Amino acid sequence: MLDKNRLSPSITSQTEIQKFNELANEWRDPNGKFKHVHSFNQTRLTNIRSAISSHFDRDPNQDHSLKGINILDIGCGAGLLAEPLASSGATVTGIDASAMNIAIAKQHSETNKISINYLHCLAEELLNQEKNSLVQKKYDVILNTEVIEHVTNKNKLIDTCCQLLNSEGLLIMATLNRTLKSYFIAILGAEYIMRYLPIGTHNWKHFVKPEEIIERLKTHQLTPLYTQGMSLNPFTQQWYTHQNTKVNYLLYATKKNAKKQS
């Protein structure tokens, strides 16, 4: 069984885990510190659901359009992505290094009668848990969103994602690019000036360039499909996607020889 009291420091630092433990109660408050995260999440969710539907030839307008698709949400937080994907019919496992996040996610899904397998563990622990009935060996879709910029061993996290992905599966990573523009917008702007996020949420030195992720993915025979940038419209306060990946971005990749998305 997974040891839920043992969290390996090889990927996620204890400082980052403690930070998100302290913030966990705020995640689901639409008027709290993370109210802008909810708007960001909705745009991100729309694009992720569209990408999954396209990759597996599903009609996103149908009820339970993701039925039969196994999804692993690494760093699931309070379940802001896991719940709507499970509601679309997917079989979802959500894992997080923060026990508080998992407790909040479980409570919310149970209240809303949404079946999700939440586990307090790290992704690397799943690789050694094939005999555990709660954990399967591979997943059709792996989400790694806004996680890699908070871990110390980024390559190991990418390696683990690749090893847990099914053949022809879809890996979706979302993070912040390490550019001068991202420093001014994501750190100075979002945290210090606009206060969209608490000061100290991010460390610019830990941001990751998309080409760094792509280079590591290729060592596991994963093919990048495309990337999308995300920005906030200051007038409408709505997030939207575009081709510029200088700040926030989503990166989609699949195993080689898999069918490309249209």
BELCORSUL-V666695 format. One record per residue. N is the residue number from 0. SS is DSSP state (2 for helix, 1 for strand, 0 for the rest). PSI is psi in whole degrees, -180 to 180 (* if undefined). D_CENTER is the distance of its C-alpha to the mean C-alpha in Angstrom with 1 decimal. Layout:
N;SS;PSI;D_CENTER  N;SS;PSI;D_CENTER
This chain:
0;0;156;24.2  1;0;134;21.2  2;0;102;22.5  3;0;-4;20.5  4;0;-3;22.5  5;0;115;21.8  6;0;113;18.8  7;0;134;19.4  8;0;0;19.5  9;0;-24;19.1  10;0;-56;15.4  11;1;127;14.6  12;0;149;17.5  13;2;-29;19.2  14;2;-43;19.5  15;2;-40;15.8  16;2;-45;15.6  17;2;-38;18.7  18;2;-45;17.4  19;2;-24;14.6  20;2;-44;17.2  21;2;-28;19.5  22;2;-9;17.1  23;2;-40;15.8  24;2;-17;18.7  25;2;-17;17.9  26;0;-38;14.5  27;0;8;16.3  28;0;107;19.3  29;0;-15;19.5  30;0;11;22.3  31;0;-157;21.0  32;0;-28;19.6  33;0;28;16.2  34;2;-32;18.0  35;2;-21;16.8  36;2;-34;13.1  37;2;-42;14.0  38;2;-43;15.5  39;2;-43;12.6  40;2;-37;10.3  41;2;-43;13.1  42;2;-43;13.4  43;2;-44;9.8  44;2;-44;10.2  45;2;-44;13.6  46;2;-37;12.7  47;2;-45;10.0  48;2;-39;12.7  49;2;-42;15.3  50;2;-42;14.0  51;2;-45;13.8  52;2;-43;17.2  53;2;-43;18.7  54;2;-34;17.7  55;0;16;19.2  56;0;50;22.0  57;0;152;21.3  58;0;109;22.8  59;0;-14;20.1  60;0;-9;23.1  61;0;150;24.1  62;0;142;23.5  63;0;43;21.1  64;0;-19;20.4  65;0;16;17.6  66;0;135;20.0  67;0;-4;20.2  68;0;124;16.7  69;1;123;14.9  70;1;134;11.1  71;1;121;9.2  72;1;102;6.0  73;1;123;5.9  74;0;51;6.0  75;0;-14;6.4  76;0;-134;8.8  77;0;9;11.5  78;0;23;10.1  79;0;-26;9.8  80;0;-38;7.9  81;2;-44;9.4  82;2;-53;12.9  83;2;-32;13.5  84;2;-39;12.4  85;2;-37;14.7  86;2;-22;17.3  87;0;5;17.3  88;0;-9;18.5  89;0;152;15.7  90;1;112;15.9  91;1;132;12.7  92;1;126;12.2  93;1;128;9.9  94;1;151;10.3  95;1;148;10.4  96;0;-16;13.0  97;0;118;14.3  98;2;-34;16.9  99;2;-44;17.2  100;2;-46;13.7  101;2;-41;14.4  102;2;-43;17.9  103;2;-43;17.0  104;2;-45;14.5  105;2;-47;17.2  106;2;-43;19.9  107;2;-42;18.4  108;2;-38;17.8  109;2;-40;21.2  110;2;-38;22.9  111;0;8;21.6  112;0;46;22.4  113;0;123;19.1  114;0;113;18.8  115;0;137;15.6  116;1;97;15.8  117;1;134;14.3  118;1;136;15.0  119;1;94;15.4  120;0;176;14.8  121;0;158;13.2  122;2;-38;12.0  123;2;-27;15.3  124;2;-27;17.2  125;2;-29;16.4  126;0;-23;18.3  127;0;17;21.4  128;0;34;21.2  129;0;-27;22.4  130;0;-8;25.3  131;0;124;23.4  132;0;-18;23.7  133;0;-11;20.4  134;0;130;18.5  135;0;166;18.8  136;0;-41;19.1  137;0;161;16.9  138;1;148;14.3  139;1;-36;14.7  140;1;134;11.0  141;1;125;8.2  142;1;131;4.5  143;1;83;3.3  144;1;124;2.2  145;0;42;5.5  146;0;-47;6.3  147;2;-27;8.9  148;2;-4;11.1  149;2;5;11.8  150;1;157;12.9  151;0;-39;16.5  152;0;86;16.5  153;2;-40;14.0  154;2;-38;15.9  155;2;-37;15.9  156;2;-43;12.1  157;2;-44;12.3  158;2;-45;15.3  159;2;-42;13.9  160;2;-46;11.2  161;2;-40;14.2  162;2;-26;16.5  163;2;-5;14.6  164;1;134;14.3  165;1;157;17.3  166;1;132;19.9  167;1;16;19.1  168;1;175;15.6  169;1;123;12.8  170;1;128;10.0  171;1;119;7.4  172;1;140;6.3  173;1;133;6.2  174;1;-164;8.4  175;1;136;12.1  176;0;146;15.2  177;0;82;17.9  178;0;166;20.8  179;2;-38;23.5  180;2;-40;22.3  181;2;-32;18.9  182;2;-47;21.0  183;2;-39;23.2  184;2;-50;20.7  185;2;-30;17.6  186;2;-67;19.8  187;2;-47;23.3  188;2;-58;22.7  189;2;-35;19.6  190;2;-46;20.5  191;2;-36;24.3  192;2;-59;25.8  193;0;-21;23.9  194;0;36;22.4  195;0;-31;19.2  196;0;153;17.5  197;0;143;19.5  198;0;132;21.2  199;0;0;19.6  200;0;-40;16.0  201;0;155;15.4  202;0;114;17.6  203;2;-34;18.4  204;2;-21;19.5  205;2;-1;16.1  206;0;156;14.7  207;0;130;14.3  208;0;142;16.3  209;2;-34;15.0  210;2;-26;18.2  211;2;-41;17.4  212;2;-46;14.4  213;2;-42;16.5  214;2;-40;19.4  215;2;-38;17.7  216;2;-36;16.4  217;2;-28;20.0  218;0;-15;21.3  219;0;17;19.6  220;0;35;21.0  221;1;140;17.9  222;1;123;18.8  223;1;137;16.8  224;1;-55;17.2  225;1;169;16.6  226;1;154;14.7  227;1;135;14.5  228;1;160;15.1  229;1;138;14.5  230;1;157;17.3  231;1;126;18.8  232;0;115;22.4  233;0;-19;24.5  234;0;-44;27.1  235;0;-15;25.2  236;0;27;22.3  237;0;144;20.0  238;1;151;17.1  239;1;159;17.6  240;1;155;16.6  241;1;-172;19.0  242;0;-16;19.7  243;0;121;19.7  244;0;24;16.8  245;0;-17;18.6  246;0;-96;16.3  247;1;146;12.8  248;1;154;11.6  249;1;136;9.6  250;1;129;10.8  251;1;134;11.8  252;1;157;13.8  253;1;168;15.9  254;1;150;18.7  255;0;151;22.0  256;0;1;24.5  257;0;157;22.0  258;0;131;22.9  259;0;151;21.6  260;0;150;20.2  261;0;*;22.8
